[in-house]
Amino acid sequence: MKDVFKETKRLLDSGQKAVLATVVKTKGSTPQKPGAKLLVREDGSGIGTLGGGCVEGDIWFAAQQLLKNTGPTQFREYQLNEDLAAEEGLVCGGSMYFMIDPIYEPDEVLGFANEINDAYSGKAPVALATLISKPGEYLLPLGSGIETGRKLFIREDGTTIGSLGSQAIDNDAIYRSNKLMVHGANEYVVTENGTEYFIEGYTSPPKLILVGGGHVSKAISALAEKLGFHVYITDDRSEFANKERFPEAKETIAMQPECALKQIHITKNTFIVVATRGHRYDSDALAAAAKTAATYVGLLGSKRKIILIYEDLVKMGLSRNRIKELRAPIGLEINARTPDEIAISIMSEILMVRLGGSGENMKLDDKLIEKIFSKHTKVLR
């Protein structure tokens, strides 16, 4: 995604036209999820992917036709039925919805692109909402109205550029953007009056602060870096907080956690794991972490240890609601034992919180398996 917008900015800076195609909604099993993008240049080349296959090829062709004929924004739906999936060597069977958005006048969206790239680089998060369909266009195919493609650009401070067509819908998008900006998420919205729009948040990579430089933190750091997190290490012992021990870390800080946390810019897109060497250190570190804006604060330890530390937090005056928000004991239950296993448990929970997952297993339920057996039993007869 970041590469797509970086290239978009480069094209706009040079005054070139382009088409940006985005997956805005999916149903069922699909090769890509909402937010996936393909940028098509004037010379027919592109960057990004919508999942490959003939669907992407068709979108690519449509983008080239828009550049050739200067047509309006398009909204397209594709049903990935069994025949189409089989032709492409896929096992998908869902539906995909695409916004094909031409950029004919670079000056109109250059500001958006600049601020989106700034957000990816660590500056304030932003959001962009795009209109799909408005009430009163029910006689037209979805996404073919004259206002399809209208945009509302939203900054973290609440200021905006553009409009989706009404103050009420703009206010709805602004409200939703507050949550979506935090983790760079997106949402396809159908309002009560039937307006449909797609909104995306853009932000910098998430930060993961590991308080304590022991074996578990070492395993977490290596895994988190591969998952796109910017990792920060803090430990009051310099031999446990240094670049040699944590080469993938953005920064290592050798000082007490309550002091170290003040050295790091902590936002709602920050995740903190407390795993120090003892009860007293854990208690002070968790208290300091809980007072930050971090969305996720977790503590490694047994339930008995957690209860004792929570009692300390109550004595320190931490609110009931904030204590309930803490993740302790940390991680998902996978019966982890080794540092690497524990790291997987912890990062799985962090990803679940960041991406809005449930943590439940995804295996087929017994009813579906019975249907499969029933179907094949009838065939054999």
C-alpha positions in Angstrom: 0.0 0.0 0.0 2.7 2.4 1.0 4.6 1.8 -2.3 1.4 2.4 -4.3 0.9 5.9 -2.7 4.6 6.7 -3.0 4.4 6.0 -6.7 1.1 7.9 -7.0 2.8 10.9 -5.5 5.7 10.6 -7.9 3.4 10.5 -10.9 1.3 13.5 -9.6 4.5 15.5 -8.9 5.5 15.0 -12.6 2.0 16.0 -13.8 1.1 12.5 -15.2 -2.3 10.9 -15.2 -3.1 7.6 -13.5 -5.9 5.3 -12.4 -6.1 3.9 -8.9 -8.2 0.8 -8.5 -9.2 -0.3 -5.0 -11.0 -3.4 -3.6 -13.7 -1.7 -1.5 -15.8 -4.7 -0.4 -15.7 -8.5 -0.5 -18.0 -11.3 0.4 -17.0 -14.9 1.0 -13.6 -16.3 0.0 -11.6 -13.9 -2.2 -7.9 -13.5 -3.1 -7.7 -10.0 -1.7 -9.4 -8.0 1.0 -10.7 -4.4 1.1 -7.9 -1.9 0.7 -5.9 -3.8 -1.8 -4.8 -1.4 -4.6 -3.5 -1.4 -8.2 -2.1 1.8 -9.7 -2.1 1.9 -13.5 0.2 4.4 -15.3 -0.4 6.1 -18.6 2.1 3.7 -20.3 0.0 0.7 -19.2 2.3 -0.4 -16.5 1.3 -0.7 -12.9 2.2 -1.3 -9.3 0.2 -3.2 -6.6 -2.3 -6.1 -7.0 -6.0 -6.8 -6.7 -5.5 -10.5 -6.5 -4.3 -11.5 -9.9 -6.2 -13.5 -12.6 -8.7 -12.4 -15.2 -10.5 -10.1 -12.7 -7.4 -8.0 -12.2 -6.8 -8.2 -16.0 -10.2 -6.8 -16.6 -9.8 -4.0 -14.1 -6.4 -3.2 -15.7 -8.0 -3.0 -19.1 -10.8 -0.8 -17.7 -8.2 1.5 -16.2 -6.4 1.9 -19.5 -9.7 2.7 -21.3 -10.4 5.4 -18.7 -7.0 7.0 -19.3 -7.7 6.8 -23.1 -11.3 8.1 -23.0 -11.2 10.3 -19.8 -14.3 8.5 -18.4 -15.7 8.9 -14.9 -15.1 6.9 -11.8 -16.4 3.3 -12.0 -17.7 0.8 -9.5 -17.6 -2.8 -10.5 -18.7 -6.1 -9.0 -17.3 -9.5 -9.8 -18.7 -12.9 -8.8 -16.0 -15.4 -8.3 -18.1 -18.5 -9.2 -16.7 -22.0 -9.3 -16.1 -21.9 -13.1 -14.2 -18.6 -13.0 -12.2 -19.7 -10.0 -11.3 -23.0 -11.7 -10.1 -21.1 -14.8 -7.7 -19.1 -12.7 -6.5 -22.0 -10.5 -8.2 -20.4 -7.5 -10.4 -21.9 -4.8 -12.3 -18.7 -4.1 -16.1 -18.5 -4.3 -17.0 -15.0 -3.2 -17.7 -11.5 -4.6 -15.4 -8.6 -5.0 -16.3 -4.9 -5.4 -13.9 -2.4 -7.0 -13.6 1.4 -7.2 -11.8 2.4 -10.4 -10.7 6.0 -9.8 -9.1 8.0 -12.6 -6.8 11.0 -11.7 -6.9 13.4 -14.6 -6.0 16.6 -12.8 -3.1 15.9 -10.5 -3.4 19.2 -8.7 -6.8 18.1 -7.4 -5.5 15.2 -5.3 -1.8 16.0 -4.9 -2.4 17.4 -1.5 -4.2 14.2 -0.4 -1.3 12.1 -1.7 1.3 14.2 0.1 -0.5 14.0 3.4 -1.1 10.3 3.1 2.6 9.7 2.4 3.4 11.9 5.4 1.1 9.7 7.5 3.0 6.6 6.4 6.2 8.4 7.4 5.1 9.0 11.0 3.2 12.3 10.9 -0.5 12.7 11.8 -2.9 10.0 10.5 -5.5 10.9 7.9 -8.5 9.3 6.3 -10.1 9.5 2.8 -13.8 8.7 2.1 -15.1 8.1 -1.4 -18.7 8.1 -2.4 -20.1 5.0 -4.0 -23.8 5.7 -4.3 -26.4 8.2 -3.0 -30.2 7.7 -2.3 -32.3 8.6 -5.4 -29.9 6.7 -7.7 -31.7 3.4 -7.1 -32.7 3.2 -10.7 -29.1 3.2 -11.8 -26.5 0.4 -11.4 -24.7 0.7 -8.0 -21.8 3.2 -8.3 -22.9 4.7 -11.6 -24.3 8.0 -10.3 -22.9 11.3 -11.4 -21.4 11.9 -7.9 -19.7 8.5 -7.6 -16.1 9.1 -6.7 -16.7 12.3 -4.7 -14.1 12.6 -1.8 -13.9 13.8 1.7 -10.3 14.0 3.1 -10.2 14.0 6.9 -7.3 15.0 9.2 -6.7 13.9 12.8 -7.6 17.4 14.1 -11.0 17.2 12.4 -10.4 19.6 9.5 -11.5 18.4 6.1 -11.3 18.9 2.4 -14.1 18.2 0.0 -17.5 16.6 0.7 -19.5 13.4 0.1 -22.5 15.5 -0.8 -24.2 16.4 2.5 -23.1 17.5 6.0 -24.8 14.6 7.6 -22.9 12.0 5.6 -19.7 14.0 6.1 -20.2 14.0 9.8 -20.8 10.2 9.7 -17.5 9.7 7.9 -15.6 12.1 10.3 -17.0 10.1 13.3 -15.9 6.8 11.8 -12.5 8.1 10.8 -11.5 8.6 14.4 -11.3 4.9 14.9 -10.1 3.9 11.4 -7.1 6.3 11.5 -5.6 4.7 14.6 -4.7 1.4 12.9 -4.9 2.3 9.2 -8.2 0.3 8.8 -11.0 0.7 6.3 -14.8 0.3 6.2 -17.5 0.0 3.6 -20.4 2.0 4.9 -24.1 1.9 4.1 -25.9 4.7 6.0 -29.5 4.7 7.3 -30.6 6.7 4.3 -29.0 4.4 1.8 -25.8 6.3 1.0 -22.8 4.0 0.4 -19.2 5.1 0.7 -15.8 3.6 1.4 -13.4 5.1 3.9 -9.8 4.3 4.6 -7.4 5.4 7.4 -3.7 5.9 6.8 -1.1 5.9 9.5 2.5 5.0 10.2 3.5 1.5 11.1 2.5 0.4 14.6 5.0 0.8 17.4 5.7 -2.1 19.8 7.5 -1.2 23.1 9.0 -4.1 24.9 9.7 -3.2 28.6 12.3 -5.7 29.6 15.1 -7.2 27.4 14.9 -10.9 28.4 14.6 -14.0 26.3 10.9 -13.6 25.6 11.3 -10.0 24.5 14.1 -11.1 22.2 11.8 -13.6 20.6 8.9 -11.1 20.3 11.2 -8.4 18.8 12.4 -10.6 16.0 8.8 -11.7 15.2 7.3 -8.2 15.5 9.8 -6.7 13.1 8.8 -9.2 10.4 5.1 -8.3 11.0 5.8 -4.6 10.2 6.1 -3.2 13.7 8.6 -0.6 14.7 10.2 -2.1 17.8 11.5 -0.2 20.8 13.3 -1.8 23.7 13.7 -0.5 27.2 15.5 -2.1 30.2 17.3 -0.4 33.0 20.3 -2.7 32.3 22.4 -1.6 29.3 23.5 -5.2 28.7 19.9 -6.1 28.0 19.0 -2.9 26.0 21.4 -2.5 23.2 21.6 -2.8 19.4 23.8 -5.9 19.5 21.1 -7.8 21.4 18.2 -6.3 19.4 19.6 -5.4 15.9 16.1 -5.1 14.5 14.9 -2.5 17.1 14.3 1.1 16.0 15.7 2.3 19.4 17.0 0.8 22.6 16.8 2.8 25.8 18.7 1.8 28.9 16.8 3.4 31.8 13.9 2.8 34.2 10.7 2.1 32.3 8.8 5.1 33.8 11.5 7.3 32.4 12.1 5.4 29.2 8.4 5.6 28.1 8.6 9.3 28.3 11.3 9.2 25.6 9.0 7.6 23.1 6.2 9.2 21.2 3.2 7.0 22.2 -0.1 7.1 20.3 -3.2 4.9 20.0 -1.2 3.0 17.4 1.3 1.9 20.1 1.4 -1.5 21.8 3.3 -2.1 25.1 4.4 -5.5 26.5 5.8 -5.5 30.0 8.1 -8.4 30.7 10.7 -7.3 33.3 12.7 -9.4 35.7 10.6 -9.2 38.8 7.3 -8.2 40.6 8.5 -4.8 41.7 9.8 -3.8 38.3 6.6 -5.2 36.6 4.4 -3.2 38.9 6.1 0.1 38.3 6.4 -0.5 34.5 2.8 -1.5 34.1 1.6 1.5 36.1 3.7 3.8 33.8 2.5 2.0 30.6 -1.1 2.2 31.7 -0.9 6.0 32.0 0.0 6.3 28.3 -2.2 6.6 25.2 -1.3 3.1 24.1 -4.2 1.0 22.8 -2.7 -2.2 24.1 -0.8 -2.7 27.4 0.0 -6.3 28.4 1.9 -8.0 31.2 3.6 -11.4 31.1 3.1 -13.5 34.2 0.9 -15.9 36.1 -2.6 -15.1 37.3 -1.4 -15.0 40.9 1.3 -12.5 40.0 -1.2 -10.4 38.0 -3.6 -10.2 41.0 -0.9 -9.0 43.3 0.2 -6.3 40.7 -3.4 -5.2 40.1 -3.7 -4.7 43.9 -0.6 -2.4 43.6 -2.2 -0.5 40.8 -5.4 0.0 42.8 -3.4 1.5 45.6 -1.6 3.8 43.1 -5.0 5.1 42.1 -5.4 3.6 38.6 -9.0 3.6 37.5 -11.2 0.5 37.4 -11.8 0.9 33.7 -8.2 1.3 32.8 -7.2 -1.9 34.8 -10.0 -3.8 32.9 -8.5 -2.7 29.6 -5.1 -4.2 30.4 -4.1 -7.5 28.9 -2.8 -9.8 31.7 -1.9 -12.5 31.6 -0.8 -11.6 28.1 -1.4 -13.6 24.9 -3.7 -16.2 23.4 -4.0 -19.6 25.1 -2.0 -22.0 22.9 -0.2 -23.8 25.8 3.0 -22.0 24.9 6.2 -23.0 26.8 9.3 -21.8 25.0 10.2 -18.1 24.4 9.4 -18.5 20.7 6.0 -20.1 21.4 5.2 -17.4 24.0 6.2 -14.7 21.4 3.7 -16.2 18.9 1.0 -16.2 21.6 1.6 -12.6 22.4 1.9 -11.3 18.9 -1.2 -13.2 17.9 -3.2 -11.4 20.5 -1.7 -8.0 19.5 -2.6 -8.7 15.8 -6.1 -9.7 16.9 -6.5 -6.4 18.7 -5.0 -4.3 15.9 -6.9 -6.0 13.1 -10.2 -6.5 14.8 -10.1 -10.3 14.9 -12.0 -12.6 17.3 -9.2 -15.0 18.2 -11.5 -18.0 17.4 -10.3 -20.9 15.3 -11.3 -20.9 11.7 -11.9 -24.7 11.1 -15.0 -25.8 9.3 -17.7 -26.8 11.8 -19.1 -30.3 12.0 -22.3 -29.4 10.1 -20.4 -28.4 7.0 -18.3 -31.6 7.1 -21.4 -33.7 7.4 -22.8 -31.9 4.3 -19.7 -32.8 2.4 -20.0 -36.5 3.3 -23.7 -36.4 2.5 -23.1 -34.9 -0.9 -20.4 -37.5 -1.8 -22.5 -40.3 -0.4 -25.3 -39.4 -2.8 -22.9 -39.2 -5.8 -21.5 -42.7 -5.0 -25.0 -44.1 -5.0 
